[in-house]
């Protein structure tokens, strides 16, 4: 949630940032936030004046009674009663203005950083790095193969059937479309990737968390999934709980209403969870097989940091995710998302994509974001500075490290050969073999 200080300090910059995110009606929304804040301040001033007057009159009552001026004392008591009623009315006005202001602020997205590219959609994202020749950005990394759009390459849904790795039809039978059943070597590949990603996160200094996979509404509002993505979340209506779309929600909410000592920062957590997304309205060939699921496994990395160090934290997270893709020997690229393609809550976001040789397309496998103070303001996640003991909002960051479905798709499609499907060297100790046969 945007802070009032942000808006008052540079209203024009906030509106320009919201326009970059293609948020409709930005000037009107910001003006209404300020109008409601003025209404709250006016009620506060009137309340303070009434309270000061009541305090003076209350002090005079005893003196009047001591002088025997009973009638005057009774009049003073009546005045204090009227002032109490006025104060209650001003409290109600303040609460009403604050409630309306908060409700409006919850619908306004975060302001993107200056380096975020202009653009309305994914086509406007900027490729900043790639280890694949002729695919934009700097050609870097350890992957040394060639991207071949070989028509003989089978897509992962056919490979899954051929090697009996994943049964999509069985998932439809017991749950519905978007809930695959992993079998035998397919299940073992899932477990291998989960253990590999968690082990790598542990090496990088992340503390593993095992959180609940259902959260209350306050947690959804805290990280910004509510009200923005309410229709995309599975809702358990009887208990008013939500299935998590990502471990970001429960792990970041560990620090809701918490003041952290600066010496504890940065906090680095990771978590493996199942994730649940309704993905309403997702149809067509681009969502076939593992490309878009309602339930999937993901390892998430989350950081809580100071504003001064959050940029360095973000870079470290990007290096961590890139290192995973290098160890998996996959062709990848990194994109800085344009304003129109960024999430509601992010101030800066980089996507990692891997190339599918069978589908001839790039598959997103990670979004790694800096939220600045936006989530922290919703969460009231703060830290106490060591130097002056002042309490300030933290910065929050998170990223997928990594989401499994499209990683599995790329591993199967890019590593198929006559003997079977080759397992990358770094993954072999976790899988227990060098080949799916």
N, C-alpha and C positions, 0 to 999 in steps of 0.2 A: 504494500500500500504506500502510495506517495506520502511524504511528510508535508505538513503545512509549511515548514521552513523551506523546503525545496521550491514550493510554489511561490511563496512570498519573496524569496531571494532572487528568482529569475523566472517570472511567469512566462515570458516570451519563449525562453528556452524549453520549458516544460511543454508548452503548446506545440512548438516546432518538433520536439521529440515524439509527441503523441501523433502528430501528422505523419512523421516518418514511419510509425507503426500502422498507419492507415486506420487510426481510431476516429470514427465518425463523430463529429460534434465536439471536438476537443475544446475550442474556445468557450463554448456555452457551458460545458461541464465544469471547467476550471473556474469560470465566473460564478457558477452556482455554488461551488465549494467555498469560494471566498465570501459570497453573500451569506451563506449559512454560518460561516465563522464570524462574520460581523454581527449577525443576529445573536449568536451565542455570547460574544464579547459585550454587546449592549445589555443583554440580560444579566450578565455577570456584574457589570458596573452598577446597574440599578440595584441588584441584590446587595452588593457591598455597601452602597450608600444607605440602603434601608437597614442593613444590619448595624452599621455605625450609628445611625440615628436611634435605633432600638436600644443599643447598648447605653447611649447617653441617657435616654429616658428611663431605662431600668435602674440606672444608678441614682436618678433623682427621686425615685419612689420612696426609698428608705428615708431620705432627708425630709421629704414632705410629711411622711407619717410621723417622724420625730418632732416636727414643728406643729403637729396637730392639724395639718392641712389635709384632712381625710378626703374631702371632695376633689381637691387637685390631684391627690394620689390615685384616686379611682379613675380620674380622667386619663392620667398617665398610663395606668394599667390597660385601659381601653385602647389607647394609642399603640401600645406594644402588641396587643392582640391583632390590631389592623396591620401592623408592620409584619408580624409573623405570617399572616395570610398572604401579604404581598411577596414576602421572601419565598414562600412555598410556590407561589405562581411563577416567580422568576426562575426557581429551580426547575419547574416543569417546562418552561420555555427553553432553558439551557439544555435540558435532557432531550427535548424534541429536536432542537437544532443539531446537537451532537449526533443523535441517532440518524437523522437524515443525512448529515455530512458523511458519517462513516459508511452508511449504506451506499452513497454515491461513490465515495472513494474506492470501495470494493469492486466497483464496475470499471474503474479506470486502470489501464495497464501501466506497466513500468515504462520509464523513459529510457530509450536506448542510448548507449554511449556514442560519442561523436564518430568513432571509427566504424560503426555499423553502416553498411552500404545502403544507399537508397534503393527502393524496389518494392514491388507489390507481391511477389511470389517467389517460388523456388528457383525459377529461371534467372532471377536477379542476384542469387547468392554468388559470392566471390570465392573461387578456388584459390586457396593460399598455399597449398602444398600437395604434392602427389608423388608417389613412387612409380607411377605408370607413365611412360613416355607419351607425349602428345595428348595428355588429358588435363592440361592447365596447371598453373602453379609451379613451384620449384620441384624438379625431379630429384627426390631424395629417398632414403630408406634402404632396407636390406633386400627387398623383393627384387629378384633379377630375372624373372620370367618375362614372357611376352603375353599381352592380351590378345587372345585369338577368338574371334567370333566364329567358332567352328560349329557348323550346323549339325555335325555328328554328336556334339556334346549333348547329353541328356539333362533336362532340368531336374531339380532336386526331388520333385514329387514323383517322377518316374524312377529315379535312383532309389528313393525310399521304398518303392514297391518292389523293385528288382532285388534289393538286398534285404528286404523285410525289416526295415528300420523304423518306419513310421506308418501307422494305419490311420488315414484321414477319415475313411468311411466308418470305422469303428468309433471314432470320436464323435461323429455325427449321431451314431446310434445311441450312445450313452449320455451325450450332452447336447450336441448341436454343432453346426459349422463353426470352425475356429478353435476347436478344442481337440488337438491331435493326440493320439496314443503312441508313445514311444516304446519300441519293442527291442529286446535283445541288444545288439550292438548299437542301435539307435539310442536306447536308454543309457547305455554305457558311455556313449559319446557325450550325451547331455551331462552326465555326472562328471566326466573327465574335464569338460570345459568349466563347470562350476568350481571344481576343486582347483583347477589351474588358475582361474581368475582370482579366487580367494587367496591362494598362496602368493600370487604376485602382489596383490593388495597388501598382504601382511608384510612382505619384503619391503614395500614402499612406506611402511609405517602406519598403515590404517588399522584401527581397532575394529574387529569384527563384532557386529551387532546382529542379534536374531530377534527382530521386532514382530509384533502382531501383523497380520495381513488384513485386518479390518480396523477401521479408525472411526472416531466420532466426527461430527460435523465441524467442531472447533478445530480439529487437526486439518481437515480439508480447507477451511478458510485460512488457517495459518500459513499454508504453503501456496495458496492461490488456486487450487483446483476448484474450489467453490468460491463464488457462484459460477465462475467462468465455464467449467467443464462438467457441470452437474449432470447433463444429459449423457455424458460419455462414461460415467461411473456407475458401477453396479451398486444399487441401493437396497439394503435390507430394511424395509420400511417399518416392520414391527419394532425393531430395536433402534431404528434411526442410526444405523452404522453403514459404512461404505467399504467395499472391497478396494484395496489400494491399487492405483494404476502404476505405481512405482514405489520402491522403498524410500525414495526421497521424502515421502509424506510422513511416515512414522519416525524415521531417523532424525529428520530436521526438527520435528515436534518434540523430541526429547528435551529441547532447549527452549520450549515455549515458557514464557513468564520466568525466565532464569537470568540472573546477573552473574557473569563469568569473570573471574580475575584475568587480567590481561596476560599474566604469566602462563595461563593454561592454553593460550591460543598460539597457533591454529589448532583447533580440534579436527582430527581426521578419522572418520568412521567409514566402514563399508558394510554392506549387507547383501546377502543372497535372499531373494524372496520370489515367490510366484507373483505375477502382476496380472491385473484384470482390467480390460478395456472393452467397452461395448462396441466401439468403432462403428457407430451407427452411420449408415449411408455409404459404407465402403464396399464396393462391388467391382467386378471386372477382372481382367487377366493379371493386373498388377497386384492383386491381393490373393493370388492363388497359392496353394501349398502353405509354406511357412512365412510368406511375405507379409501377411497381416493376420494376427491371431487375437482371440478374445482372452486367452490365458497363455502366459509364456514365462520363462525363467529369465531373471536378470540379476546381475551384480551391480550395485550402485555404490558410488563413492560420494561422500558428503563432507564438506568442510565448513567450519565456522571460523571466521577470521576477523582481524581488524581491517578498517578501510585502507590503511597504509600498505598492508601486505596482501590484500586480496588479489591484486593483479599477478603477483608472483605465484600465489597459490593456484590461480587459474592456469598459468603456464605450466606448472608442475603437473597438474591434472591432465592437461593436453599431452604432455610428454609421456605420462603413464599409459594413457589409452593408445597412443601411437606405438609405444613399445610392445603392447600386447599384439597389435596387428602385425608388427614386424616379426615377432616370435611365431605367429601363426602363418607366416610366409604368404600373406594375402595381398593382392593389389588394392591399394587404398588411396583415398584423397581426403583432404580436410577443407571444409568450406566455412567461411564466415557468413552467417546468415544475414540476409537483408532485413530491413525493418518490417516489411510486410509478411515475412516468413517466420519471424521469431515467435516464441511463446509469449503468452500474456504477461508472464512474470519476469522474463529475462531482460537484463540490460545489455548483455553481450553473450552470443551463443556461437559455438563452433560445432558443426556436424562432421562425423566421420562416416565415410561411405566405402564399401568394398565392392569390387567389380565382379559381376556374375558373367562368366564366359558363356554359359548356356542360355541365359535369359537376355544377354547383350544389354545389360543395364546396371546402373549403380544402385546399391542397396544401403540405406542408412542403418548404421549399427550403434551409433552413439550420438547423443547431444550433450555437450559439456558447457555449462552455463554459469555466469556470474550474475547474481540477482541484486548486487549492491545492497542497500538497506531495505529493499521493497518487502521481502519476506520477513525480515527481522522486525520491521515496524508492525506487521500483522501479528507476529508471534510475541512481540515484546521481548525479543532476544537481545540482551544487552551485555556489555562488558564494562568493568571498572578499570580505568586507566591507572597504571602503576604510579605515574609521575604526579598526577594531581588529584587522584581518586574520583575524577568525574566519571559519570555513567553515560555511555554512548551506545548507539545501535551498532550491532555487529554487521558484517557482510556474510551472506550465505552463498555457497556454491555447491553444485553437484554435477555428476556425469555418469553415464552408463559405462561400465567397465567389466564386462560388456553385456548387451542384450543377446540372448542365444539364438533365436530363430533364424535371423538372416546370416549370422556367422555360420551356423550349421549349413544353411543353404549354399553359401559361398564355398565352404570347405568341401562339401559333396560335389558340387558342380565343377570347381576349379581343379580338383585333385583326382578326378576319375581317370582311370587308365585301364588297359586290358586286364591287368591282374586284379583290379578292384578299385578301392578308393584309398589313396595314400593319406596317412596321418602325419601332420607336421612333426618334426623332431621334438620340439618343445612340449608337445602334447602326448607323445608316446608313453612316458612314464605314468601318466594319469590314465591313459586308455588301456595300457597293458599290451599293446601290439603296434606294429608299424603300418598296418593295412586293414581296411574293412574288406572282407572277402565273401 
